[in-house]
């Protein structure tokens, strides 16, 4: 990039950052070094540069102004968990939930890959802040990359540029992220995390989760390590504000595995039968939860944008997202219509003419859009965007909600008996896979706190840290579990889902206020039929009874399976969780 005045001067950076950039440039040998300032003018310049090189295609400006399509290499379309490593000094610290490599070995491997890899390219230096710039809970990083696509996406996803650099200078510390596209060779692709030195190194991929290092790599794996040291939580959770007809807003944070309705819940539209209710989106993917000065747990969303899966998005499933991405959005690996509009399976309008690989669309060669095709967009374009998303102190959390896809076991909603029991509920979280994802239906996979791919250290230590929060937060939020996916004997969903899920959230909030009735069961508190707002729903009494039922025999088997899973963490498993599981078994007798 050559536009005068667009680049931050290296002189503005603290000495430690300048030295690191010089070291990286010496190893990677780029033709140019550009310090990103995060301005709109710089973003426009990046876009023009990628249009000229063919990295981006301009979409129909009449229907999608400011929108572009990026096609990634067909071998580079998703996170690569098998090539993602936590490189702590001790293998035990990484735990059985992570791939581990000794730091010295990982550095030798990555140093060889990075040697001269940016020759002929521009090296972008991207200072960024995860969270509001002036928040005491925010943390900063710097990503060095040779990808203009990454630089443009980081502009949308983070608070990036001059203000972030100023904060880094003031804080005196930052997470170091080094990324290169390399040759996009799957055999030379690694994502390494060095938690003790707060470093990330990623080579050989341009896909978001592998290349946008502020997202999962920093905001969950590295931040999780920081959070344990500093006494807070970095979680794979959406955060929403639920405003009732009286104008009172409660904030809840929810952790769901994939295919469990996370994005739809983050942007939920209340049903017409619940007038006066409103949902505000604070964040759709990640929450940083801190003990607040008032004794409550507070949350910020460290991100400033959305990097969402687009297939299935339409006016019915998620109107807010559908409208939001009709302007100023970068699409990745979607199809195209004949008039250059983006197209994906489930859009319910238009017809595909070109598939995600740029070929004439032929159903025999696969879907028009890749199943993991994405959109990147500023969160401020969300019609439900909460003004509290930019509040330095964050928002106070009334409830934490875990959820999974279970066809028979879990009731629609239940409340944990207390914090310690709630940690077991989160640790035991599981979801049933679908045929589309695995070729098999109903396989139960444990995904504790929806963090299986993202916890940057041993799950046993992670659960112990969760338990320790009870000593730091006098006014703990309630912990709940939901299941929108219970089915009857014929396989039909019992609960309508989508906007109707607000009825369950309303009960959760009223429980936190001490107003909603419930019956105590072995697994937790279950709503009484008349305590959930069911007016306007055509659900038979038998269906409601089944939704709220607890099959003791099934739960005994579930307790055995939880036991087997937790046993895999050996001596790192907290004794409190073992005790909670035995208490659950005793109640089930």
Backbone torsions as a table, in degrees:
resi	resn	phi	psi	omega
1	UNK	NA	139.8	-172.9
2	UNK	-127.5	0.4	-176.5
3	UNK	-62.9	124.7	-177.2
4	UNK	-64.8	140.1	174.5
5	UNK	80.6	-2.8	-176.9
6	UNK	-86.4	-20.2	-173.3
7	UNK	-100.3	140.2	170.7
8	UNK	-62.9	144.5	174.2
9	UNK	-79.8	134.0	176.6
10	UNK	-55.8	-24.9	-180.0
11	UNK	-62.7	-21.2	179.1
12	UNK	-77.9	-13.4	-176.2
13	UNK	-86.5	149.2	176.1
14	UNK	-65.6	155.1	-175.0
15	UNK	-55.6	-39.0	-178.2
16	UNK	-62.8	-37.9	179.0
17	UNK	-70.6	-42.9	179.2
18	UNK	-60.2	-42.7	-179.4
19	UNK	-62.9	-42.2	-179.6
20	UNK	-64.1	-44.5	179.5
21	UNK	-60.8	-41.8	178.7
22	UNK	-63.5	-39.9	178.3
23	UNK	-63.9	-44.0	179.9
24	UNK	-65.1	-43.2	180.0
25	UNK	-62.8	-37.3	178.7
26	UNK	-64.1	-37.3	-179.3
27	UNK	-78.4	-42.8	-172.0
28	UNK	-89.1	-21.9	174.6
29	UNK	56.4	57.2	176.2
30	UNK	-72.3	161.0	174.6
31	UNK	-75.1	-33.4	-176.9
32	UNK	-141.2	153.2	173.5
33	UNK	-122.5	125.8	-179.6
34	UNK	-122.9	120.5	175.9
35	UNK	-89.1	114.3	-173.9
36	UNK	-75.8	135.1	179.0
37	UNK	-101.9	-4.8	175.4
38	UNK	75.0	12.0	-177.1
39	UNK	-78.4	160.6	175.6
40	UNK	-64.4	-35.7	179.2
41	UNK	-63.6	-40.7	178.1
42	UNK	-64.5	-41.1	177.8
43	UNK	-59.1	-44.7	179.1
44	UNK	-61.8	-38.1	179.3
45	UNK	-66.3	-40.5	176.3
46	UNK	-60.8	-43.8	-179.9
47	UNK	-62.3	-47.0	-179.5
48	UNK	-61.9	-38.8	178.5
49	UNK	-62.2	-43.0	-178.8
50	UNK	-74.5	-30.8	173.0
51	UNK	-63.7	-40.9	-179.1
52	UNK	-67.7	-34.4	-178.2
53	UNK	-85.3	-11.7	-177.3
54	UNK	89.2	1.9	177.7
55	UNK	-68.0	-26.9	177.5
56	UNK	-124.5	151.7	170.2
57	UNK	-118.2	136.0	178.8
58	UNK	-79.3	130.0	178.4
59	UNK	-86.5	171.9	-174.9
60	UNK	-55.6	112.2	-175.6
61	UNK	-69.6	-20.4	179.1
62	UNK	-74.0	-34.7	-178.4
63	UNK	-102.2	-27.9	-176.0
64	UNK	-137.9	68.7	-178.3
65	UNK	-62.3	137.9	177.8
66	UNK	71.3	18.9	-177.9
67	UNK	-109.7	147.1	-175.5
68	UNK	-141.1	156.8	178.1
69	UNK	-116.0	130.4	172.1
70	UNK	-113.4	132.5	174.9
71	UNK	-109.6	121.7	179.1
72	UNK	-89.2	167.7	175.9
73	UNK	-59.8	135.6	-177.5
74	UNK	-56.8	-19.5	177.7
75	UNK	-90.2	6.4	-169.4
76	UNK	-137.8	71.7	-169.7
77	UNK	-127.8	6.4	-176.6
78	UNK	-162.6	168.2	172.4
79	UNK	-62.0	147.7	-179.6
80	UNK	-114.6	86.6	-176.0
81	UNK	-63.2	-34.1	-178.6
82	UNK	-70.1	-16.0	179.9
83	UNK	-112.3	15.1	179.1
84	UNK	-105.9	125.7	-172.5
85	UNK	-125.4	146.8	167.6
86	UNK	-105.6	118.6	-171.6
87	UNK	-107.6	62.9	173.5
88	UNK	-80.4	159.1	-179.9
89	UNK	-60.5	-37.6	-179.1
90	UNK	-104.6	131.8	175.3
91	UNK	-60.8	-36.8	-179.3
92	UNK	-62.9	-32.8	179.5
93	UNK	-67.1	-32.5	176.0
94	UNK	-72.8	-36.9	174.9
95	UNK	82.7	166.6	178.6
96	UNK	-68.9	-11.1	178.8
97	UNK	-84.2	-1.1	179.9
98	UNK	-131.0	152.6	163.5
99	UNK	-75.0	139.4	-176.8
100	UNK	-124.0	145.1	170.4
101	UNK	-143.1	139.4	178.1
102	UNK	-59.9	137.2	-176.9
103	UNK	-54.7	-42.4	-178.3
104	UNK	-62.7	-42.5	178.8
105	UNK	-65.1	-43.4	-179.3
106	UNK	-62.8	-41.6	179.3
107	UNK	-64.6	-41.3	178.0
108	UNK	-60.4	-43.6	-179.1
109	UNK	-63.7	-46.1	-176.0
110	UNK	-73.6	-36.1	177.8
111	UNK	-59.0	-40.1	179.7
112	UNK	-66.6	-39.1	180.0
113	UNK	-68.2	-40.2	-176.7
114	UNK	-76.4	-14.1	-176.8
115	UNK	-59.2	109.3	177.2
116	UNK	70.6	11.7	-171.3
117	UNK	-70.9	-18.1	-177.3
118	UNK	-101.8	10.5	177.3
119	UNK	-59.4	130.3	-178.0
120	UNK	85.7	1.0	-176.6
121	UNK	-122.5	169.7	172.4
122	UNK	-94.0	135.5	173.5
123	UNK	-97.6	118.0	180.0
124	UNK	-96.6	130.1	176.2
125	UNK	-105.8	114.9	-170.0
126	UNK	-116.8	96.4	171.5
127	UNK	-76.2	134.5	-177.8
128	UNK	-144.7	157.4	178.0
129	UNK	-121.5	128.2	174.7
130	UNK	-93.0	106.3	-174.6
131	UNK	108.2	166.7	178.6
132	UNK	-54.2	138.0	-174.4
133	UNK	-52.6	-39.5	-175.1
134	UNK	-97.3	15.6	-179.9
135	UNK	-85.3	134.0	175.0
136	UNK	-66.8	-15.4	-178.6
137	UNK	-92.9	-8.4	-179.6
138	UNK	-74.8	156.1	176.1
139	UNK	-136.2	149.2	-173.2
140	UNK	-112.2	160.7	175.6
141	UNK	-150.4	170.9	173.3
142	UNK	-133.1	124.6	174.1
143	UNK	-106.1	128.8	171.1
144	UNK	-104.2	127.8	-175.2
145	UNK	-146.5	158.6	172.1
146	UNK	-107.9	20.5	-177.9
147	UNK	-114.2	117.6	174.9
148	UNK	-65.9	-31.7	176.9
149	UNK	-61.2	-43.0	177.5
150	UNK	-63.7	-44.6	-179.4
151	UNK	-60.1	-42.9	-180.0
152	UNK	-67.0	-40.7	179.2
153	UNK	-67.6	-37.6	178.3
154	UNK	-65.7	-30.2	174.5
155	UNK	-60.3	-40.4	-178.6
156	UNK	-79.3	-30.2	-169.9
157	UNK	-93.1	-19.3	-174.8
158	UNK	-134.4	171.4	166.8
159	UNK	-86.5	101.0	-167.0
160	UNK	-116.8	142.9	169.7
161	UNK	117.2	-142.1	-169.3
162	UNK	-62.0	-42.1	-178.9
163	UNK	-66.4	-38.3	178.1
164	UNK	-64.8	-40.4	179.2
165	UNK	-62.4	-40.5	178.7
166	UNK	-63.5	-38.4	179.1
167	UNK	-67.9	-40.4	178.2
168	UNK	-58.8	-42.5	179.0
169	UNK	-61.6	-37.6	179.4
170	UNK	-74.5	-39.5	-178.5
171	UNK	-72.2	-35.6	-178.7
172	UNK	81.1	6.5	177.8
173	UNK	-149.0	157.1	179.0
174	UNK	-163.2	156.7	174.4
175	UNK	-82.3	131.0	-179.4
176	UNK	-95.2	118.2	177.4
177	UNK	-119.0	121.6	179.8
178	UNK	-118.1	125.6	-176.4
179	UNK	-135.6	141.3	170.1
180	UNK	-141.9	142.5	173.8
181	UNK	-63.8	-26.9	-176.0
182	UNK	57.2	-134.8	178.8
183	UNK	-102.5	5.1	-174.3
184	UNK	54.8	36.3	180.0
185	UNK	-94.0	118.0	-179.6
186	UNK	-57.7	-24.8	177.8
187	UNK	-78.3	-9.8	178.5
188	UNK	-127.7	54.1	-175.7
189	UNK	-130.8	121.4	-179.9
190	UNK	-146.4	145.7	171.9
191	UNK	-125.9	110.6	-173.9
192	UNK	-110.9	137.4	176.6
193	UNK	-119.8	127.9	178.2
194	UNK	-115.7	84.7	-170.1
195	UNK	-64.3	-35.5	-176.8
196	UNK	-66.6	-28.0	178.7
197	UNK	-107.3	7.2	178.8
198	UNK	54.2	52.9	-179.6
199	UNK	-127.0	148.7	173.4
200	UNK	-131.4	136.9	174.4
201	UNK	-133.5	128.4	-176.0
202	UNK	-133.8	129.3	-176.4
203	UNK	-137.6	137.6	168.8
204	UNK	92.5	7.7	179.7
205	UNK	-139.9	143.6	173.7
206	UNK	-110.6	2.7	-178.6
207	UNK	-70.7	144.8	-172.7
208	UNK	-48.9	-55.3	-176.4
209	UNK	-64.4	-21.2	177.6
210	UNK	-96.2	-19.3	-170.0
211	UNK	-117.9	-31.1	176.2
212	UNK	-83.1	87.2	-165.8
213	UNK	-71.8	-13.2	175.4
214	UNK	-71.5	-19.9	-171.1
215	UNK	-80.8	-108.3	-174.2
216	UNK	-64.7	-39.3	-174.7
217	UNK	-62.3	-52.7	-179.3
218	UNK	-82.0	-54.8	-167.8
219	UNK	-68.2	-18.0	177.4
220	UNK	-119.1	-58.9	-172.2
221	UNK	-68.6	-52.0	-179.9
222	UNK	-75.0	-42.5	179.7
223	UNK	-63.5	-33.0	177.0
224	UNK	-60.8	-39.3	176.8
225	UNK	-65.5	-44.7	176.7
226	UNK	-61.2	-41.8	-176.7
227	UNK	-62.1	-39.4	179.9
228	UNK	-65.5	-38.6	179.7
229	UNK	-69.8	-32.6	-171.5
230	UNK	-102.8	-6.4	174.0
231	UNK	89.9	34.0	175.5
232	UNK	-137.7	-173.1	-175.6
233	UNK	-127.7	133.6	172.1
234	UNK	-111.4	112.0	-166.1
235	UNK	-129.6	150.8	176.5
236	UNK	-83.0	73.6	-172.1
237	UNK	-135.8	139.6	165.8
238	UNK	-79.4	158.2	175.3
239	UNK	-132.2	124.5	178.3
240	UNK	-130.4	150.6	171.3
241	UNK	-101.3	128.7	178.8
242	UNK	-108.0	109.8	-179.0
243	UNK	-98.2	123.5	-179.5
244	UNK	-87.6	172.0	-177.2
245	UNK	-59.5	-20.8	178.5
246	UNK	-82.4	-2.6	178.7
247	UNK	88.0	9.0	178.6
248	UNK	-90.6	130.1	-178.7
249	UNK	-111.9	128.1	171.2
250	UNK	-111.4	145.4	179.3
251	UNK	-109.6	135.0	178.2
252	UNK	-128.4	149.1	177.6
253	UNK	-117.2	132.1	-171.9
254	UNK	-128.0	133.9	178.5
255	UNK	-114.9	115.6	178.1
256	UNK	-129.1	140.4	169.5
257	UNK	-66.5	176.1	179.8
258	UNK	-62.5	153.2	178.1
259	UNK	65.1	27.7	179.2
260	UNK	-120.7	16.6	171.3
261	UNK	85.1	26.9	-175.7
262	UNK	-64.7	-52.2	-178.1
263	UNK	-65.3	-39.9	179.3
264	UNK	-62.1	-38.6	179.0
265	UNK	-70.0	-38.1	-179.4
266	UNK	-61.9	-27.7	-177.3
267	UNK	-120.1	32.6	-174.1
268	UNK	-60.7	140.6	173.6
269	UNK	-108.9	121.6	-177.4
270	UNK	-58.6	145.4	177.0
271	UNK	-68.6	155.2	-178.4
272	UNK	-61.4	-22.8	-179.9
273	UNK	-78.8	-0.7	177.2
274	UNK	-122.9	65.7	-178.5
275	UNK	-64.7	147.3	177.0
276	UNK	91.1	-11.2	176.9
277	UNK	-89.4	149.9	177.1
278	UNK	-146.1	146.9	178.2
279	UNK	-116.5	131.7	179.5
280	UNK	-113.6	131.0	179.2
281	UNK	-90.2	117.7	170.5
282	UNK	-92.4	-42.9	178.2
283	UNK	-160.2	154.1	-175.7
284	UNK	-111.4	-2.2	-170.6
285	UNK	-146.3	-39.6	-172.4
286	UNK	-135.1	139.1	176.8
287	UNK	-131.6	135.7	170.2
288	UNK	-106.6	118.3	-171.4
289	UNK	-109.8	124.0	-174.6
290	UNK	-126.7	143.1	168.8
291	UNK	-62.1	127.0	-178.1
292	UNK	-93.3	165.6	-179.0
293	UNK	-65.7	-17.0	-179.7
294	UNK	-94.5	7.7	178.5
295	UNK	87.8	2.0	177.3
296	UNK	-103.0	168.6	175.1
297	UNK	-91.9	128.1	-178.3
298	UNK	-116.5	152.5	-176.1
299	UNK	-131.3	142.3	165.0
300	UNK	-119.5	155.0	169.2
301	UNK	-93.9	115.0	-177.9
302	UNK	-70.4	-13.9	-176.1
303	UNK	-96.2	161.3	177.7
304	UNK	-118.3	2.8	-178.6
305	UNK	-151.5	-178.5	-179.7
306	UNK	-120.0	135.8	173.0
307	UNK	-120.8	83.4	-167.0
308	UNK	-106.4	153.6	172.7
309	UNK	-74.2	129.1	-172.6
310	UNK	-95.4	-32.8	-179.6
311	UNK	-55.9	138.4	-177.8
312	UNK	90.3	-7.9	-179.2
313	UNK	-82.5	122.2	176.5
314	UNK	-153.0	-177.0	-176.5
315	UNK	-61.4	-34.7	-177.1
316	UNK	-78.4	-43.9	-174.9
317	UNK	-77.5	-37.3	-178.3
318	UNK	-159.8	81.1	-175.7
319	UNK	-61.6	-37.8	-178.3
320	UNK	-61.8	-46.6	179.4
321	UNK	-66.4	-40.2	-178.3
322	UNK	-60.2	-43.3	178.8
323	UNK	-72.3	-36.1	-176.3
324	UNK	-62.4	-36.1	-173.5
325	UNK	-94.4	18.1	176.8
326	UNK	-88.8	0.3	175.7
327	UNK	-151.0	152.9	171.4
328	UNK	48.5	52.0	-176.2
329	UNK	-133.0	142.7	170.8
330	UNK	-100.7	117.5	175.6
331	UNK	-95.6	145.9	178.0
332	UNK	-127.2	121.9	172.7
333	UNK	64.1	34.7	169.7
334	UNK	-94.7	168.8	173.9
335	UNK	-85.3	-179.9	178.8
336	UNK	-131.6	145.8	170.5
337	UNK	-84.3	175.3	-179.3
338	UNK	-63.6	-28.9	179.6
339	UNK	-101.0	24.6	169.5
340	UNK	70.1	34.9	170.5
341	UNK	-98.8	148.8	177.8
342	UNK	-68.5	145.2	-179.3
343	UNK	-139.9	141.4	176.7
344	UNK	-148.7	159.5	178.3
345	UNK	-62.4	129.0	-178.9
346	UNK	94.8	1.6	-179.5
347	UNK	-71.9	-24.6	176.5
348	UNK	65.1	25.1	172.3
349	UNK	-158.8	151.3	178.9
350	UNK	72.9	177.9	178.3
351	UNK	-135.5	141.7	179.7
352	UNK	-77.7	138.9	174.3
353	UNK	-113.8	-31.6	-179.2
354	UNK	-127.1	136.1	-179.5
355	UNK	-88.1	-179.4	-172.4
356	UNK	-67.2	-16.7	176.9
357	UNK	-95.0	3.8	178.9
358	UNK	86.0	12.8	179.9
359	UNK	-96.5	152.9	170.5
360	UNK	-53.8	133.4	-173.2
361	UNK	-66.8	129.8	176.6
362	UNK	-139.3	113.4	-178.6
363	UNK	-53.7	-25.5	-178.5
364	UNK	-69.0	-20.4	-178.2
365	UNK	-99.0	5.4	177.7
366	UNK	119.1	-177.6	-177.2
367	UNK	-68.1	157.2	178.3
368	UNK	-68.0	-42.4	176.5
369	UNK	-106.8	143.9	176.1
370	UNK	-64.1	141.3	-179.0
371	UNK	-57.2	-23.3	178.2
372	UNK	-106.1	23.6	177.2
373	UNK	-63.6	152.5	-166.3
374	UNK	-133.6	164.1	167.2
375	UNK	-127.9	143.8	172.1
376	UNK	-120.2	127.1	-174.5
377	UNK	-153.4	149.3	176.0
378	UNK	-65.1	137.0	179.7
379	UNK	-62.8	-24.2	-178.3
380	UNK	-66.8	-14.7	177.7
381	UNK	-81.8	-9.3	177.7
382	UNK	-70.0	123.0	178.8
383	UNK	-59.0	-23.3	179.5
384	UNK	-95.8	10.8	-175.4
385	UNK	-57.1	126.3	-178.2
386	UNK	-82.6	132.8	175.3
387	UNK	-62.0	-21.0	179.2
388	UNK	-75.0	-9.0	177.3
389	UNK	-64.7	-20.0	179.3
390	UNK	-106.0	6.0	-178.8
391	UNK	-72.9	127.7	-177.3
392	UNK	-57.8	-36.0	-177.8
393	UNK	-82.0	-10.1	-177.4
394	UNK	80.5	-153.2	-178.6
395	UNK	-130.1	146.2	179.0
396	UNK	-78.3	135.2	-175.1
397	UNK	-96.9	121.1	177.7
398	UNK	-85.8	-32.2	-175.7
399	UNK	-149.4	146.4	169.3
400	UNK	-109.8	133.7	-174.3
401	UNK	-125.2	124.6	171.2
402	UNK	-103.4	153.4	179.9
403	UNK	-160.6	154.3	177.4
404	UNK	-151.2	176.3	-179.5
405	UNK	-99.2	100.2	178.9
406	UNK	-127.1	123.6	-173.5
407	UNK	-77.5	-26.2	-176.0
408	UNK	-133.2	-29.3	-166.8
409	UNK	-78.2	-61.8	-169.1
410	UNK	-80.5	135.4	175.2
411	UNK	-69.5	172.8	-178.8
412	UNK	-54.0	-42.8	179.4
413	UNK	-160.1	143.5	168.0
414	UNK	-148.1	158.1	-179.6
415	UNK	-109.1	133.4	176.1
416	UNK	-64.4	151.3	-177.9
417	UNK	-63.9	-37.4	-179.9
418	UNK	-162.9	-175.3	-175.7
419	UNK	-61.7	-45.5	-177.1
420	UNK	-63.2	-42.9	175.6
421	UNK	-63.6	-37.7	179.7
422	UNK	-63.0	-35.3	177.0
423	UNK	-64.9	-38.7	175.2
424	UNK	-63.4	-41.8	178.3
425	UNK	-57.7	-44.6	178.4
426	UNK	-67.7	-41.8	-179.0
427	UNK	-65.0	-28.9	-177.5
428	UNK	-91.7	1.5	-177.5
429	UNK	-49.8	139.4	179.1
430	UNK	-149.7	158.5	178.6
431	UNK	-142.4	148.3	178.5
432	UNK	-90.3	130.9	-179.7
433	UNK	-73.4	163.5	177.3
434	UNK	-111.4	160.9	-179.5
435	UNK	-61.6	-35.0	-178.8
436	UNK	-63.0	-31.4	-175.9
437	UNK	-89.3	-31.8	-169.4
438	UNK	-131.2	-10.7	-173.8
439	UNK	81.4	3.2	179.5
440	UNK	-141.1	149.7	-174.8
441	UNK	-111.8	138.0	171.3
442	UNK	80.7	14.6	176.7
443	UNK	-76.8	122.3	-177.6
444	UNK	-84.8	123.0	178.3
445	UNK	-120.1	128.7	177.4
446	UNK	-72.9	134.5	178.7
447	UNK	-142.4	74.8	-174.2
448	UNK	-53.4	126.7	178.6
449	UNK	51.4	23.1	-175.5
450	UNK	58.1	28.1	-174.1
451	UNK	-113.4	10.3	-175.5
452	UNK	-52.9	-45.2	179.8
453	UNK	-82.3	-4.8	-165.0
454	UNK	-125.4	-9.3	179.0
455	UNK	-70.5	124.9	-174.0
456	UNK	-87.7	9.8	177.9
457	UNK	-156.8	-179.5	-173.5
458	UNK	-57.1	128.0	-179.4
459	UNK	-57.6	-33.2	177.9
460	UNK	-59.8	-44.7	177.1
461	UNK	-68.4	-34.9	178.8
462	UNK	-62.4	-45.1	178.2
463	UNK	-66.9	-36.7	176.8
464	UNK	-62.2	-38.4	178.1
465	UNK	-65.5	-42.3	175.3
466	UNK	-56.7	-45.0	-179.8
467	UNK	-61.4	-34.9	-177.5
468	UNK	-68.8	-20.4	-179.8
469	UNK	-60.6	-28.5	179.4
470	UNK	-61.1	-25.9	178.8
471	UNK	-82.8	-16.3	-175.1
472	UNK	-102.2	-19.0	-174.0
473	UNK	-122.5	100.7	-178.9
474	UNK	-63.3	-36.3	-178.8
475	UNK	-106.1	80.8	-174.8
476	UNK	-73.2	144.6	172.6
477	UNK	-70.9	154.9	172.1
478	UNK	-69.7	153.0	177.3
479	UNK	-115.9	131.1	-175.0
480	UNK	-130.1	163.5	173.5
481	UNK	-131.6	134.7	178.4
482	UNK	-123.4	158.2	177.6
483	UNK	-148.9	101.8	-179.3
484	UNK	-80.4	-3.1	-162.0
485	UNK	-116.0	19.5	178.3
486	UNK	-68.0	140.0	-177.3
487	UNK	-121.1	158.9	174.2
488	UNK	-89.3	-175.2	-175.3
489	UNK	-62.9	-24.4	-179.8
490	UNK	-89.7	-0.3	179.6
491	UNK	91.2	4.3	-178.7
492	UNK	-81.9	137.9	175.7
493	UNK	-63.5	134.9	-179.6
494	UNK	-83.0	-28.2	-175.4
495	UNK	-111.9	137.2	-175.4
496	UNK	-71.1	-24.5	176.0
497	UNK	71.7	-160.1	-179.0
498	UNK	50.5	-127.9	-176.1
499	UNK	-60.9	-26.9	-179.0
500	UNK	-67.2	-15.2	177.9
501	UNK	-63.2	-18.8	177.4
502	UNK	-58.9	-30.1	179.6
503	UNK	-60.9	-38.6	178.7
504	UNK	-71.8	-42.0	178.8
505	UNK	-62.5	-35.8	178.0
506	UNK	-63.1	-40.7	177.3
507	UNK	-64.8	-41.6	178.8
508	UNK	-58.5	-46.3	-179.4
509	UNK	-63.3	-42.8	-179.5
510	UNK	-67.4	-29.9	172.8
511	UNK	-64.4	-41.7	179.4
512	UNK	-65.3	-28.7	177.1
513	UNK	-84.3	-5.7	-179.9
514	UNK	78.9	23.6	-174.9
515	UNK	-110.3	-26.6	-173.2
516	UNK	-89.6	139.0	-178.4
517	UNK	-80.9	152.3	178.9
518	UNK	-155.3	159.0	173.9
519	UNK	-108.8	132.5	178.5
520	UNK	-77.9	131.2	176.8
521	UNK	-128.0	178.1	-179.4
522	UNK	-60.4	-33.4	-174.9
523	UNK	-94.1	-13.7	-178.1
524	UNK	149.4	-171.9	-178.0
525	UNK	-85.9	124.4	-178.9
526	UNK	-107.0	138.0	179.9
527	UNK	-61.0	143.2	165.7
528	UNK	-75.6	150.3	-173.7
529	UNK	-53.7	-41.3	-175.0
530	UNK	-83.6	3.0	-180.0
531	UNK	-97.6	-7.9	174.1
532	UNK	-100.4	138.5	-179.2
533	UNK	-74.1	100.3	-175.9
534	UNK	-110.0	1.7	-179.4
535	UNK	-59.9	132.2	-179.4
536	UNK	92.9	-6.8	176.0
537	UNK	-100.0	132.7	179.4
538	UNK	-95.2	71.2	-179.9
539	UNK	-114.0	123.6	177.8
540	UNK	-62.2	154.1	179.2
541	UNK	-57.3	-37.2	-179.0
542	UNK	-64.9	-36.6	178.3
543	UNK	-67.0	-43.1	178.6
544	UNK	-62.4	-42.8	179.1
545	UNK	-60.7	-40.5	-179.9
546	UNK	-68.5	-38.3	178.7
547	UNK	-61.3	-31.5	-175.3
548	UNK	-104.0	12.6	-175.8
549	UNK	-88.9	154.9	176.8
550	UNK	-124.7	113.4	178.7
551	UNK	-87.3	106.3	-173.4
552	UNK	-61.9	-40.9	-179.5
553	UNK	-62.2	-42.6	177.3
554	UNK	-63.0	-40.9	-178.3
555	UNK	-70.1	-29.1	173.6
556	UNK	-64.4	-42.4	177.1
557	UNK	-64.9	-39.6	178.0
558	UNK	-60.8	-41.7	178.6
559	UNK	-60.0	-38.9	177.3
560	UNK	-63.8	-41.4	-179.0
561	UNK	-69.5	-37.6	175.4
562	UNK	-61.6	-42.6	179.2
563	UNK	-58.2	-46.6	-179.6
564	UNK	-61.9	-40.2	-179.4
565	UNK	-66.9	-49.0	-176.5
566	UNK	-65.0	-30.1	-179.4
567	UNK	-61.0	-23.6	-179.6
568	UNK	-66.2	-11.6	-178.7
569	UNK	-100.0	5.4	169.2
570	UNK	50.8	-133.3	-175.4
571	UNK	-70.3	-13.7	178.6
572	UNK	-79.9	-12.0	179.2
573	UNK	-69.3	124.7	179.7
574	UNK	-61.4	137.6	178.5
575	UNK	-60.4	-30.1	-179.4
576	UNK	-62.8	-37.0	179.4
577	UNK	-70.3	-39.4	174.9
578	UNK	-58.8	-42.1	178.3
579	UNK	-65.1	-40.5	178.5
580	UNK	-63.7	-38.4	178.9
581	UNK	-65.9	-40.2	178.0
582	UNK	-67.1	-35.1	176.2
583	UNK	-64.9	-40.8	177.0
584	UNK	-60.3	-44.7	179.3
585	UNK	-61.9	-40.1	179.4
586	UNK	-63.6	-40.6	179.1
587	UNK	-67.2	-33.8	-179.2
588	UNK	-71.8	-16.5	176.1
589	UNK	-77.1	NA	NA
